[in-house]
Amino acid sequence: MAYYLERQERFSEGIQRIGLEQNKMAIDGLANDEDPHGGVHKARKHFKKLRALYRLIRDEAGAEVYRHGNTFYRDLGRRLASLRDITSLIEAVALLQKKTGTMAENEACCLLLALLEGERQAILQGHTEEDSLLEQAIFQLRENRQSFLQLPLRDDCLPEIIAALRRVYQRGYKEYHKALGTPSVEDMHEWRKRVKYLWYQYRLLKQASPRVFRAYKKVANALSDILGDYHDLALLNEKMEEQAGQLPEETRQLLHELIGAHLGRLLDESRRLGAIFYAETPEAFTRRMRSTLKGNLF
């Protein structure tokens, strides 16, 4: 079940194959994973891959097809988000704990971790609502399979694919330049989404030039991970404010300082990688993509 277009297959057939495979893998994650949070995490990854796929065919398939597919997987992911978010925050504390330099900082992380673990256990005990959400999602995914067989795609559509790639790159390019100033948490999250979409699209197209796309994916993956850690820690900061009454003031202050310092380091690293990833103007990127893809896959 490769998440890329094969050189020997027609473009339209490859997109249908990948769409059906990713949809099936999302169902399998939700239906078969012993850990419901792990299953939701896997399913949401497949949703993101499918949204990247719809962005790639946006200009070829048409605005209505794009809106339907993107909205379907976006909304499904949002409905399942609460089942995964608390685990992401726990993982963020684990990341933060690796950066502690004093016993006081480590103890502060342990206090926060205990609160979050208690909240996760409460969610797990309320499994009836969770099971209902999963069952509804599985049903909707099964119902949506037919949509991939009805995609209105041509095989000779290089100009439309180039236009779609440029749109994703250009939005990420804009968000990167925002990050060079004083970006908000939402700005950084939007940037991460653009990086992630382009990374997935590079994966879809990698057979056009494996060596070239391998290099692109390496930087995209590293940048996406940095931006993901940034987002999780920023949300952790907000979560602490919600639980202000359950944490001593001294502990919260210590954690805010620790998180703030690490966010600063992550921002610096994201800027460094962003300068590499967005070294080209959107115009130069478009020319290079056209040269790379013409005669390969299209």
VEXROLUM-688281 format. One record per residue (C-alpha): residue in three letters; residue number from 1; chain; x, y, z. Coordinates in Angstrom, 2 decimals. Each point is the difference from the previous one (the first is absolute). Layout:
N
(ALA; NUM; A; (X; Y; Z))
...
This chain:
298
(MET; 1; A; (0.00; 0.00; 0.00))
(ALA; 2; A; (2.48; 2.61; -1.22))
(TYR; 3; A; (-0.83; 3.67; 0.52))
(TYR; 4; A; (1.41; 1.03; -3.37))
(LEU; 5; A; (-0.89; -0.15; -3.66))
(GLU; 6; A; (1.65; -2.88; -1.83))
(ARG; 7; A; (1.76; 0.82; -3.26))
(GLN; 8; A; (-1.82; -2.77; -1.87))
(GLU; 9; A; (-3.53; 0.97; 1.09))
(ARG; 10; A; (-2.25; 2.64; -1.45))
(PHE; 11; A; (-0.32; 3.14; 2.10))
(SER; 12; A; (-3.77; -0.36; 0.43))
(GLU; 13; A; (0.29; -3.64; 1.06))
(GLY; 14; A; (2.84; 0.75; 2.39))
(ILE; 15; A; (-1.96; 2.74; 1.77))
(GLN; 16; A; (-3.02; -2.30; 0.34))
(ARG; 17; A; (2.18; -2.81; 1.36))
(ILE; 18; A; (1.70; 2.23; 2.57))
(GLY; 19; A; (-3.29; 1.55; 1.10))
(LEU; 20; A; (-1.63; -3.38; 0.53))
(GLU; 21; A; (3.06; -1.37; 1.82))
(GLN; 22; A; (0.28; 2.95; 2.38))
(ASN; 23; A; (-3.73; -0.10; 0.73))
(LYS; 24; A; (0.24; -3.73; 0.77))
(MET; 25; A; (3.04; 0.48; 2.24))
(ALA; 26; A; (-1.90; 2.66; 1.97))
(ILE; 27; A; (-2.87; -2.46; 0.50))
(ASP; 28; A; (2.44; -2.72; 1.09))
(GLY; 29; A; (1.62; 2.33; 2.52))
(LEU; 30; A; (-3.31; 0.92; 1.60))
(ALA; 31; A; (-1.46; -3.52; -0.09))
(ASN; 32; A; (2.97; -2.19; 0.89))
(ASP; 33; A; (2.42; 1.92; 2.21))
(GLU; 34; A; (-0.08; -1.22; 3.63))
(ASP; 35; A; (0.83; 3.51; 1.20))
(PRO; 36; A; (-2.83; 2.33; -1.14))
(HIS; 37; A; (2.26; 3.05; 0.31))
(GLY; 38; A; (2.62; -1.70; -2.15))
(GLY; 39; A; (-2.66; -0.93; -2.54))
(VAL; 40; A; (-1.28; 3.57; -0.17))
(HIS; 41; A; (3.55; 1.28; -0.43))
(LYS; 42; A; (0.56; -2.37; -2.95))
(ALA; 43; A; (-3.35; 0.87; -1.58))
(ARG; 44; A; (0.63; 3.73; 0.23))
(LYS; 45; A; (3.35; -0.46; -1.73))
(HIS; 46; A; (-1.79; -1.69; -2.89))
(PHE; 47; A; (-2.54; 2.85; -0.06))
(LYS; 48; A; (2.85; 2.49; -0.41))
(LYS; 49; A; (1.48; -2.04; -2.82))
(LEU; 50; A; (-3.39; -0.04; -1.72))
(ARG; 51; A; (-0.41; 3.75; 0.42))
(ALA; 52; A; (3.42; 0.48; -1.59))
(LEU; 53; A; (-1.12; -2.25; -2.87))
(TYR; 54; A; (-3.15; 2.08; -0.53))
(ARG; 55; A; (2.13; 3.14; -0.03))
(LEU; 56; A; (2.20; -1.54; -2.70))
(ILE; 57; A; (-2.98; -0.69; -2.29))
(ARG; 58; A; (-1.90; 3.17; 0.92))
(ASP; 59; A; (0.44; 1.76; -3.35))
(GLU; 60; A; (-0.52; -3.16; -2.04))
(ALA; 61; A; (-3.02; -1.47; 1.82))
(GLY; 62; A; (-1.71; 3.35; 0.59))
(ALA; 63; A; (-0.94; 2.16; 2.96))
(GLU; 64; A; (-3.08; -1.99; 1.00))
(VAL; 65; A; (1.83; -3.35; 0.14))
(TYR; 66; A; (2.81; 1.61; 1.98))
(ARG; 67; A; (-2.37; 1.63; 2.49))
(HIS; 68; A; (-1.89; -3.23; 0.58))
(GLY; 69; A; (3.09; -2.13; 0.58))
(ASN; 70; A; (1.94; 2.52; 2.06))
(THR; 71; A; (-3.00; 0.91; 2.17))
(PHE; 72; A; (-0.94; -3.64; 0.56))
(TYR; 73; A; (3.40; -1.02; 1.39))
(ARG; 74; A; (0.57; 3.30; 1.80))
(ASP; 75; A; (-3.28; -0.21; 1.91))
(LEU; 76; A; (0.46; -3.69; 0.76))
(GLY; 77; A; (3.45; 0.74; 1.44))
(ARG; 78; A; (-1.38; 2.81; 2.15))
(ARG; 79; A; (-2.73; -2.19; 1.46))
(LEU; 80; A; (2.61; -2.54; 1.05))
(ALA; 81; A; (2.54; 2.58; 1.21))
(SER; 82; A; (-1.06; -0.04; 3.65))
(LEU; 83; A; (0.86; -3.70; 0.19))
(ARG; 84; A; (3.59; 0.75; -0.95))
(ASP; 85; A; (0.76; 3.50; 1.32))
(ILE; 86; A; (0.61; -0.95; 3.63))
(THR; 87; A; (2.54; -2.64; -1.07))
(SER; 88; A; (1.81; 2.61; -2.12))
(LEU; 89; A; (0.28; 2.24; 3.06))
(ILE; 90; A; (1.41; -2.86; 2.06))
(GLU; 91; A; (2.57; -0.64; -2.72))
(ALA; 92; A; (0.85; 3.72; 0.05))
(VAL; 93; A; (0.74; -0.20; 3.74))
(ALA; 94; A; (2.26; -2.99; -0.68))
(LEU; 95; A; (1.83; 2.10; -2.60))
(LEU; 96; A; (0.30; 2.87; 2.45))
(GLN; 97; A; (1.26; -2.30; 2.74))
(LYS; 98; A; (3.02; -0.88; -2.14))
(LYS; 99; A; (0.96; 3.69; 0.06))
(THR; 100; A; (-0.13; 0.44; 3.77))
(GLY; 101; A; (3.23; 1.07; 1.64))
(THR; 102; A; (-0.95; 0.02; 3.66))
(MET; 103; A; (-1.85; -2.24; 2.42))
(ALA; 104; A; (-2.63; 2.72; 0.52))
(GLU; 105; A; (-0.73; 0.10; -3.75))
(ASN; 106; A; (-0.28; -3.77; -0.13))
(GLU; 107; A; (-2.36; -0.08; 2.97))
(ALA; 108; A; (-2.16; 2.71; -1.61))
(CYS; 109; A; (-0.29; -2.14; -3.14))
(CYS; 110; A; (-0.97; -3.01; 2.12))
(LEU; 111; A; (-2.80; 1.98; 1.67))
(LEU; 112; A; (-1.40; 1.10; -3.35))
(LEU; 113; A; (0.35; -3.50; -1.40))
(ALA; 114; A; (-1.99; -1.45; 2.89))
(LEU; 115; A; (-2.86; 2.46; -0.63))
(LEU; 116; A; (-0.11; -0.83; -3.72))
(GLU; 117; A; (0.17; -3.75; 0.63))
(GLY; 118; A; (-2.96; 0.34; 2.36))
(GLU; 119; A; (-1.95; 1.84; -2.69))
(ARG; 120; A; (0.84; -2.69; -2.56))
(GLN; 121; A; (-1.19; -2.74; 2.33))
(ALA; 122; A; (-3.30; 1.85; 0.45))
(ILE; 123; A; (-0.41; 0.13; -3.78))
(LEU; 124; A; (0.78; -3.70; -0.31))
(GLN; 125; A; (-2.63; -0.84; 2.61))
(GLY; 126; A; (-2.59; 1.88; -2.02))
(HIS; 127; A; (0.46; -2.49; -2.83))
(THR; 128; A; (-3.67; -0.16; -1.05))
(GLU; 129; A; (0.03; 3.40; -1.72))
(GLU; 130; A; (3.44; -0.76; -1.45))
(ASP; 131; A; (-1.15; -3.32; -1.46))
(SER; 132; A; (-2.98; 1.74; -1.59))
(LEU; 133; A; (2.26; 2.56; -1.67))
(LEU; 134; A; (2.24; -2.72; -1.38))
(GLU; 135; A; (-2.93; -2.01; -1.33))
(GLN; 136; A; (-1.45; 3.05; -1.74))
(ALA; 137; A; (3.37; 0.83; -1.55))
(ILE; 138; A; (0.49; -3.54; -1.29))
(PHE; 139; A; (-3.49; 0.02; -1.54))
(GLN; 140; A; (0.63; 3.33; -1.74))
(LEU; 141; A; (3.37; -1.13; -1.34))
(ARG; 142; A; (-1.54; -3.13; -1.46))
(GLU; 143; A; (-2.75; 2.07; -1.61))
(ASN; 144; A; (2.58; 2.36; -1.53))
(ARG; 145; A; (1.98; -2.68; -1.87))
(GLN; 146; A; (-2.05; 0.39; -3.16))
(SER; 147; A; (1.04; 3.64; -0.38))
(PHE; 148; A; (3.52; -0.99; -1.07))
(LEU; 149; A; (-1.32; -2.11; -2.87))
(GLN; 150; A; (-1.92; 3.00; -1.30))
(LEU; 151; A; (2.82; 2.55; -0.04))
(PRO; 152; A; (-0.05; 1.95; -3.29))
(LEU; 153; A; (3.70; -0.23; -0.87))
(ARG; 154; A; (1.98; 0.04; -3.22))
(ASP; 155; A; (3.44; -1.54; -0.31))
(ASP; 156; A; (1.47; 2.94; -1.93))
(CYS; 157; A; (-0.42; 2.75; 2.59))
(LEU; 158; A; (3.49; 1.31; 0.78))
(PRO; 159; A; (-0.98; 3.74; -0.11))
(GLU; 160; A; (-2.75; -0.62; 2.57))
(ILE; 161; A; (2.34; -1.95; 2.31))
(ILE; 162; A; (2.64; 2.73; -0.25))
(ALA; 163; A; (-2.62; 2.63; 0.91))
(ALA; 164; A; (-1.02; -2.04; 3.05))
(LEU; 165; A; (3.59; -0.46; 1.16))
(ARG; 166; A; (0.71; 3.69; -0.41))
(ARG; 167; A; (-3.02; 0.92; 2.13))
(VAL; 168; A; (1.17; -2.17; 2.89))
(TYR; 169; A; (3.60; 1.20; -0.30))
(GLN; 170; A; (-1.02; 3.65; -0.24))
(ARG; 171; A; (-2.13; -0.15; 3.14))
(GLY; 172; A; (2.83; -1.68; 1.91))
(TYR; 173; A; (2.45; 2.57; -1.35))
(LYS; 174; A; (-2.24; 2.76; 1.36))
(GLU; 175; A; (-0.31; -1.69; 3.41))
(TYR; 176; A; (3.79; -0.50; 0.17))
(HIS; 177; A; (0.54; 3.73; -0.46))
(LYS; 178; A; (-2.52; 0.69; 2.77))
(ALA; 179; A; (2.12; -2.21; 2.27))
(LEU; 180; A; (2.97; 2.29; -0.60))
(GLY; 181; A; (-1.88; 2.70; 1.91))
(THR; 182; A; (-2.06; -0.58; 3.14))
(PRO; 183; A; (-2.31; -2.88; -0.93))
(SER; 184; A; (-3.04; -1.04; 2.02))
(VAL; 185; A; (-0.63; -3.61; 1.00))
(GLU; 186; A; (-2.64; -0.13; -2.75))
(ASP; 187; A; (2.52; 1.32; -2.57))
(MET; 188; A; (2.42; -2.78; 0.89))
(HIS; 189; A; (-2.78; -2.60; -0.17))
(GLU; 190; A; (-1.05; 1.23; -3.45))
(TRP; 191; A; (3.61; -0.18; -1.15))
(ARG; 192; A; (0.30; -3.56; 1.24))
(LYS; 193; A; (-3.10; -1.04; -1.95))
(ARG; 194; A; (1.44; 1.44; -3.25))
(VAL; 195; A; (3.31; -1.78; 0.58))
(LYS; 196; A; (-1.82; -3.25; 0.70))
(TYR; 197; A; (-2.16; 0.22; -3.12))
(LEU; 198; A; (3.02; 0.65; -2.21))
(TRP; 199; A; (1.93; -2.82; 1.67))
(TYR; 200; A; (-2.81; -2.44; -0.75))
(GLN; 201; A; (-0.24; 1.26; -3.58))
(TYR; 202; A; (3.74; -0.52; -0.45))
(ARG; 203; A; (-0.57; -3.58; 1.16))
(LEU; 204; A; (-2.82; -0.46; -2.51))
(LEU; 205; A; (2.22; 1.18; -2.85))
(LYS; 206; A; (3.33; -1.47; 1.07))
(GLN; 207; A; (0.25; -2.52; -2.84))
(ALA; 208; A; (0.39; 2.87; -2.46))
(SER; 209; A; (3.51; 0.51; 1.38))
(PRO; 210; A; (0.72; -2.11; 3.11))
(ARG; 211; A; (3.38; 1.56; 0.82))
(VAL; 212; A; (-1.30; 3.58; -0.26))
(PHE; 213; A; (-3.21; -0.59; 1.93))
(ARG; 214; A; (1.86; -1.97; 2.68))
(ALA; 215; A; (2.00; 3.13; 0.80))
(TYR; 216; A; (-3.14; 2.17; 0.09))
(LYS; 217; A; (-1.80; -2.45; 2.30))
(LYS; 218; A; (2.91; -0.13; 2.44))
(VAL; 219; A; (-0.14; 3.74; 0.66))
(ALA; 220; A; (-3.82; 0.04; -0.01))
(ASN; 221; A; (-0.16; -2.80; 2.57))
(ALA; 222; A; (2.49; 1.68; 2.34))
(LEU; 223; A; (-1.77; 3.36; -0.27))
(SER; 224; A; (-3.42; -1.57; 0.55))
(ASP; 225; A; (1.24; -1.74; 3.17))
(ILE; 226; A; (1.42; 3.26; 1.38))
(LEU; 227; A; (-3.24; 1.86; -0.70))
(GLY; 228; A; (-2.01; -2.86; 1.52))
(ASP; 229; A; (2.00; 0.17; 3.23))
(TYR; 230; A; (-0.46; 3.77; 0.04))
(HIS; 231; A; (-3.76; -0.32; -0.34))
(ASP; 232; A; (-0.32; -2.67; 2.70))
(LEU; 233; A; (2.04; 2.01; 2.49))
(ALA; 234; A; (-1.99; 3.16; -0.75))
(LEU; 235; A; (-3.23; -1.92; 0.69))
(LEU; 236; A; (1.55; -1.36; 3.19))
(ASN; 237; A; (0.62; 3.58; 1.13))
(GLU; 238; A; (-3.69; 0.78; -0.57))
(LYS; 239; A; (-1.06; -3.18; 1.79))
(MET; 240; A; (1.89; 1.04; 3.11))
(GLU; 241; A; (-2.04; 3.19; 0.17))
(GLU; 242; A; (-3.18; -2.09; -0.06))
(GLN; 243; A; (1.32; -2.01; 2.94))
(ALA; 244; A; (1.37; 2.98; 1.91))
(GLY; 245; A; (-1.87; -0.96; 3.14))
(GLN; 246; A; (1.51; -3.48; 0.05))
(LEU; 247; A; (3.64; 1.02; -0.29))
(PRO; 248; A; (1.97; 2.10; 2.50))
(GLU; 249; A; (0.88; 3.47; -1.33))
(GLU; 250; A; (3.72; -0.72; 0.36))
(THR; 251; A; (-0.37; -3.19; -2.04))
(ARG; 252; A; (-1.94; 1.76; -2.77))
(GLN; 253; A; (2.56; 2.81; -0.19))
(LEU; 254; A; (2.86; -2.49; -0.25))
(LEU; 255; A; (-1.77; -1.94; -2.76))
(HIS; 256; A; (-0.87; 3.16; -1.94))
(GLU; 257; A; (3.66; 1.03; 0.05))
(LEU; 258; A; (1.12; -3.46; -1.06))
(ILE; 259; A; (-2.54; -0.16; -2.82))
(GLY; 260; A; (0.78; 3.55; -1.12))
(ALA; 261; A; (3.72; -0.74; -0.27))
(HIS; 262; A; (-0.62; -3.17; -2.01))
(LEU; 263; A; (-2.50; 1.75; -2.28))
(GLY; 264; A; (2.67; 2.58; -0.75))
(ARG; 265; A; (2.47; -2.70; -1.00))
(LEU; 266; A; (-2.59; -1.73; -2.18))
(LEU; 267; A; (-0.86; 3.29; -1.71))
(ASP; 268; A; (3.66; 0.61; -0.80))
(GLU; 269; A; (0.40; -3.51; -1.43))
(SER; 270; A; (-3.20; 0.30; -2.04))
(ARG; 271; A; (1.30; 3.23; -1.53))
(ARG; 272; A; (3.28; -1.68; -0.89))
(LEU; 273; A; (-1.72; -2.93; -1.70))
(GLY; 274; A; (-2.61; 2.30; -1.55))
(ALA; 275; A; (2.76; 1.97; -1.72))
(ILE; 276; A; (1.08; -3.24; -1.69))
(PHE; 277; A; (-3.50; -1.27; -0.78))
(TYR; 278; A; (-1.20; 3.33; -1.40))
(ALA; 279; A; (3.26; 1.12; -1.60))
(GLU; 280; A; (-1.75; 0.47; -3.35))
(THR; 281; A; (-2.62; 2.56; -0.90))
(PRO; 282; A; (-3.38; -1.51; -0.97))
(GLU; 283; A; (0.82; 0.82; -3.63))
(ALA; 284; A; (3.32; -1.88; 0.11))
(PHE; 285; A; (-1.66; -2.91; 1.82))
(THR; 286; A; (-2.64; -0.22; -2.74))
(ARG; 287; A; (2.64; -0.14; -2.75))
(ARG; 288; A; (1.93; -2.71; 1.81))
(MET; 289; A; (-3.09; -2.14; 0.64))
(ARG; 290; A; (-1.03; 0.27; -3.65))
(SER; 291; A; (3.48; -1.06; -1.13))
(THR; 292; A; (0.11; -2.90; 2.50))
(LEU; 293; A; (-3.46; -1.40; -0.75))
(LYS; 294; A; (-0.20; 0.48; -3.77))
(GLY; 295; A; (0.52; -3.37; -1.64))
(ASN; 296; A; (0.01; -1.71; 3.42))
(LEU; 297; A; (-3.40; -1.20; 1.23))
(PHE; 298; A; (-1.68; 2.50; -2.39))
